[in-house]
Amino acid sequence: MQPHQRLPLTALRTFESAARLLSFKAAAEELCVTPQSVSGQIRQLESEWGCLLFTRKTRQIVLTDAGRSLAQVVNRALNDIRKEMDTFALQNRKTVTLAVGPIFGARWLLPRMDRFRLLHPHIDVVLHHSPRITSAEQMETMVMIDWGNGDWLGLHAMRLFEVTFMPTLSPALLARLGGLKEPSDLARYPVVHKWDREEWASWLSLVGLGALRFAQEVTMRDSNIVLQAALDGHSVIMGIFPLIRSEVDSGRLVCPFDIEYHPTRAYYLLTRPGARNTPEVRAVCEWIEAEAGLTS
């Protein structure tokens, strides 16, 4: 066998697949070619190598000693190439840390993340839980989405969108207790508050029932657990729109009163001054703004 001036790379890739799978047919399926093409590539390689690489039997192929030796060399070389490519890809990946609250993350951000990955496959977004903050000193991530009035000290705040609140419950709970004709009828229902109780208090004040007391009251901190309590038919909640719009549109939840409370606070995108000079931070921020409808 004469030394090769040019390696038959296509034939070697075909051989690697056939040797690993021990099947010309399976190799053809993996490589998206015909079995005849695989067989032809192997014959060409055997001709150039001057030896048999496979023993052909009726229903199977078996590697010869020469085939096993070549398979080890080819596998090692391809693995080295893959490792080098993976190392290069990791070196060129960027990471952006993003803090969000539980219901915003679950109901708004995560359902959209596939679109971000398609647009920016080289950027990894690492999500953190978002506590309420008041200044740049308290911000521990590169980007943050928080709920407030836009007055975070030392931070750039971009208003994303407003929310509205309405009493919301499951059709099962409404059918079981019935009688929700007027807002005052809520007094017979169990309700769940978020930890500060502000939304319920504000909505009741809006309808002139600031002194209303409910049959049962529970306070929870996690908004996703509050939502689950409504979905499971345990209680009425103050629904956050548009974050739970899909549950109402699908009929899993209903709103008995068409009276909305519009808070002065909203969701804001927070960054430190100059943070958008970093390309990956700018890409994340511009994508969030586009998803919120702030850009065309």
C-alpha positions as CSV (number, residue, x, y, z in Angstrom):
1,M,0.0,0.0,0.0
2,Q,1.4,3.4,-1.0
3,P,1.4,6.3,1.4
4,H,-1.7,8.4,0.9
5,Q,-1.2,12.0,-0.2
6,R,-4.9,12.8,0.4
7,L,-7.1,11.2,3.0
8,P,-10.4,9.9,1.8
9,L,-12.4,11.7,4.5
10,T,-15.9,10.9,3.2
11,A,-15.0,7.2,3.0
12,L,-13.5,7.3,6.5
13,R,-16.6,9.0,8.0
14,T,-18.7,6.3,6.3
15,F,-16.4,3.6,7.7
16,E,-16.6,5.0,11.2
17,S,-20.4,4.9,11.1
18,A,-20.6,1.4,9.7
19,A,-17.9,0.1,12.2
20,R,-19.7,1.6,15.2
21,L,-23.2,0.3,14.1
22,L,-22.0,-2.9,12.4
23,S,-24.5,-2.4,9.7
24,F,-24.3,-0.8,6.3
25,K,-28.1,-0.1,6.4
26,A,-28.0,1.6,9.8
27,A,-24.9,3.6,8.7
28,A,-26.8,4.7,5.5
29,E,-29.8,5.9,7.6
30,E,-27.5,7.8,10.0
31,L,-25.6,9.5,7.1
32,C,-28.8,10.0,5.0
33,V,-27.4,8.1,2.0
34,T,-28.3,4.8,0.4
35,P,-26.9,1.4,1.6
36,Q,-25.3,1.1,-1.9
37,S,-23.4,4.3,-1.3
38,V,-22.1,3.0,2.0
39,S,-21.1,-0.3,0.5
40,G,-19.3,1.5,-2.4
41,Q,-17.4,3.8,0.0
42,I,-16.3,0.8,2.0
43,R,-15.1,-1.1,-1.1
44,Q,-13.2,2.0,-2.2
45,L,-11.5,2.3,1.1
46,E,-10.6,-1.4,1.2
47,S,-9.2,-1.1,-2.3
48,E,-7.0,1.9,-1.4
49,W,-6.0,0.2,1.9
50,G,-5.3,-3.1,0.2
51,C,-7.1,-5.1,2.8
52,L,-10.6,-6.2,3.9
53,L,-12.1,-4.1,6.7
54,F,-15.3,-6.1,7.2
55,T,-16.2,-9.8,6.8
56,R,-19.6,-9.9,5.1
57,K,-22.0,-12.6,6.4
58,T,-25.5,-13.3,5.3
59,R,-27.2,-11.0,7.8
60,Q,-24.4,-9.1,9.4
61,I,-20.9,-7.6,9.0
62,V,-18.0,-8.2,11.3
63,L,-14.8,-6.1,11.6
64,T,-11.6,-7.8,10.6
65,D,-8.4,-7.2,12.6
66,A,-7.4,-4.5,10.2
67,G,-10.9,-3.0,10.5
68,R,-10.8,-2.9,14.3
69,S,-7.4,-1.3,14.2
70,L,-8.6,1.4,11.8
71,A,-11.8,1.9,13.7
72,Q,-9.9,2.7,16.9
73,V,-7.7,5.3,15.1
74,V,-10.6,6.9,13.3
75,N,-12.8,7.0,16.5
76,R,-9.9,8.6,18.4
77,A,-9.3,11.2,15.7
78,L,-13.0,12.2,15.4
79,N,-13.3,12.4,19.2
80,D,-10.3,14.7,19.3
81,I,-11.9,16.9,16.6
82,R,-15.2,17.0,18.4
83,K,-13.5,18.0,21.7
84,E,-11.6,20.8,19.9
85,M,-14.8,22.1,18.3
86,D,-16.7,21.9,21.6
87,T,-13.9,23.8,23.4
88,F,-13.9,26.5,20.7
89,A,-17.7,26.8,20.9
90,L,-17.6,27.1,24.7
91,Q,-15.0,29.8,24.5
92,N,-17.3,31.8,22.1
93,R,-20.4,31.4,24.3
94,K,-21.6,34.2,26.4
95,T,-23.6,34.1,29.6
96,V,-26.1,36.7,30.8
97,T,-27.6,36.4,34.3
98,L,-31.2,37.5,34.6
99,A,-33.3,37.8,37.7
100,V,-37.1,37.5,37.5
101,G,-40.0,36.9,39.9
102,P,-41.7,33.5,40.0
103,I,-44.9,34.2,38.2
104,F,-43.3,36.5,35.5
105,G,-40.6,33.8,34.9
106,A,-43.1,30.9,34.7
107,R,-46.0,32.6,32.9
108,W,-44.2,35.2,30.6
109,L,-40.5,34.5,30.2
110,L,-40.0,30.7,30.0
111,P,-42.7,30.1,27.3
112,R,-40.7,32.6,25.1
113,M,-37.2,31.3,25.7
114,D,-37.2,28.9,22.7
115,R,-37.5,32.0,20.5
116,F,-34.5,33.6,22.2
117,R,-32.4,30.5,21.8
118,L,-33.1,30.4,18.0
119,L,-32.1,34.0,17.6
120,H,-29.0,33.8,19.9
121,P,-27.7,30.3,20.2
122,H,-24.4,31.5,21.5
123,I,-25.8,33.2,24.6
124,D,-26.7,31.3,27.7
125,V,-29.3,33.0,29.9
126,V,-29.0,32.0,33.6
127,L,-32.2,32.7,35.5
128,H,-32.2,33.8,39.2
129,H,-35.0,34.4,41.6
130,S,-35.7,38.1,41.9
131,P,-36.2,39.7,45.3
132,R,-37.7,43.2,45.4
133,I,-34.9,45.7,45.3
134,T,-34.7,49.5,45.5
135,S,-31.2,50.4,44.2
136,A,-28.2,49.2,42.1
137,E,-26.4,48.0,45.2
138,Q,-29.0,45.3,45.7
139,M,-28.9,44.1,42.1
140,E,-26.9,40.8,41.9
141,T,-27.4,40.0,38.2
142,M,-26.6,41.6,34.9
143,V,-30.3,42.1,34.0
144,M,-33.4,42.1,36.2
145,I,-37.2,42.4,35.7
146,D,-38.9,43.9,38.8
147,W,-42.3,45.2,39.8
148,G,-42.5,48.8,40.8
149,N,-42.9,52.5,39.9
150,G,-39.7,53.0,37.9
151,D,-37.7,54.7,40.7
152,W,-34.8,52.3,41.3
153,L,-31.8,54.3,42.4
154,G,-28.8,54.1,40.1
155,L,-30.5,51.8,37.5
156,H,-31.9,52.3,34.1
157,A,-35.5,51.2,34.1
158,M,-37.5,50.4,31.0
159,R,-41.3,50.0,31.5
160,L,-42.3,46.7,29.8
161,F,-46.0,46.5,30.2
162,E,-48.9,47.2,32.6
163,V,-50.9,44.6,34.3
164,T,-54.5,44.6,35.5
165,F,-56.2,42.6,38.4
166,M,-59.6,40.9,38.5
167,P,-61.0,38.3,40.9
168,T,-60.6,34.9,39.2
169,L,-61.6,31.4,40.1
170,S,-62.2,28.0,38.6
171,P,-65.5,27.0,37.1
172,A,-65.7,24.1,39.5
173,L,-65.6,26.4,42.6
174,L,-68.1,28.8,41.0
175,A,-70.5,25.9,40.3
176,R,-70.1,24.5,43.9
177,L,-70.7,27.7,45.8
178,G,-72.6,29.7,43.2
179,G,-74.3,33.1,43.7
180,L,-71.6,35.4,42.4
181,K,-74.0,38.1,41.2
182,E,-72.4,41.1,42.9
183,P,-68.9,41.7,44.3
184,S,-70.3,41.6,47.8
185,D,-71.1,37.9,47.2
186,L,-67.4,37.2,47.5
187,A,-67.9,37.3,51.2
188,R,-69.1,33.6,51.0
189,Y,-66.0,32.5,49.2
190,P,-62.5,31.5,50.3
191,V,-59.8,33.7,48.9
192,V,-56.0,33.6,48.7
193,H,-53.9,36.8,49.2
194,K,-50.4,37.5,48.0
195,W,-48.2,38.3,51.0
196,D,-48.9,42.1,51.0
197,R,-52.6,41.8,50.3
198,E,-52.4,45.0,48.3
199,E,-54.2,43.8,45.2
200,W,-57.3,42.5,47.0
201,A,-57.5,45.6,49.1
202,S,-57.2,47.9,46.1
203,W,-59.8,46.1,44.1
204,L,-62.3,46.0,47.0
205,S,-61.8,49.7,47.6
206,L,-62.5,50.3,43.8
207,V,-65.9,48.6,44.1
208,G,-66.7,50.3,47.4
209,L,-66.3,47.2,49.6
210,G,-63.1,48.1,51.6
211,A,-64.5,46.6,54.8
212,L,-65.5,43.3,53.2
213,R,-64.4,40.1,55.0
214,F,-64.2,36.7,53.3
215,A,-65.3,33.3,54.6
216,Q,-61.8,32.0,54.6
217,E,-58.5,33.8,53.9
218,V,-55.0,32.4,53.3
219,T,-51.9,34.4,52.5
220,M,-49.1,33.0,50.3
221,R,-45.9,34.5,49.1
222,D,-45.3,32.6,45.8
223,S,-47.6,33.8,43.0
224,N,-47.4,30.5,41.2
225,I,-48.8,28.7,44.2
226,V,-51.6,31.3,44.5
227,L,-52.5,30.6,40.8
228,Q,-52.4,26.9,41.4
229,A,-54.9,27.3,44.3
230,A,-57.3,28.8,41.9
231,L,-56.7,26.2,39.2
232,D,-57.3,23.4,41.7
233,G,-60.6,25.0,42.8
234,H,-59.6,25.9,46.3
235,S,-60.2,29.6,46.3
236,V,-60.7,32.9,44.5
237,I,-57.5,34.8,43.7
238,M,-56.8,38.2,42.3
239,G,-55.8,37.3,38.8
240,I,-52.8,39.0,37.1
241,F,-53.4,39.9,33.5
242,P,-52.0,39.3,30.9
243,L,-50.0,36.7,32.8
244,I,-52.9,34.3,33.2
245,R,-54.9,35.3,30.1
246,S,-54.4,31.8,28.5
247,E,-56.1,30.1,31.5
248,V,-59.1,32.3,31.2
249,D,-59.2,32.0,27.4
250,S,-59.1,28.2,27.7
251,G,-61.9,28.2,30.3
252,R,-59.8,26.8,33.1
253,L,-60.5,30.0,35.0
254,V,-63.3,32.5,34.9
255,C,-63.7,36.2,35.9
256,P,-67.2,36.7,37.4
257,F,-66.9,40.6,37.4
258,D,-65.7,42.7,34.5
259,I,-64.1,45.3,36.8
260,E,-60.4,45.8,36.5
261,Y,-58.0,47.3,39.0
262,H,-55.2,49.2,37.2
263,P,-52.2,49.6,39.6
264,T,-49.7,52.4,39.2
265,R,-46.9,49.9,39.3
266,A,-45.7,47.8,36.3
267,Y,-43.0,45.4,35.2
268,Y,-39.7,47.1,34.4
269,L,-36.5,45.9,32.8
270,L,-33.6,47.0,34.9
271,T,-29.9,47.4,33.9
272,R,-27.0,49.3,35.3
273,P,-25.8,52.3,33.3
274,G,-23.6,51.2,30.4
275,A,-24.6,47.6,30.7
276,R,-26.0,47.5,27.2
277,N,-22.5,48.3,25.8
278,T,-21.9,44.6,26.3
279,P,-23.3,42.9,23.2
280,E,-24.8,39.9,24.9
281,V,-26.6,42.1,27.5
282,R,-27.9,44.3,24.7
283,A,-29.2,41.3,22.8
284,V,-31.1,40.0,25.9
285,C,-32.6,43.4,26.7
286,E,-33.6,44.1,23.1
287,W,-35.2,40.7,22.8
288,I,-37.2,41.2,26.0
289,E,-38.4,44.6,24.8
290,A,-39.4,43.2,21.5
291,E,-41.4,40.4,23.2
292,A,-43.1,43.0,25.3
293,G,-44.2,44.9,22.2
294,L,-41.9,47.9,22.8
295,T,-40.2,47.6,19.4
296,S,-41.5,46.7,15.9
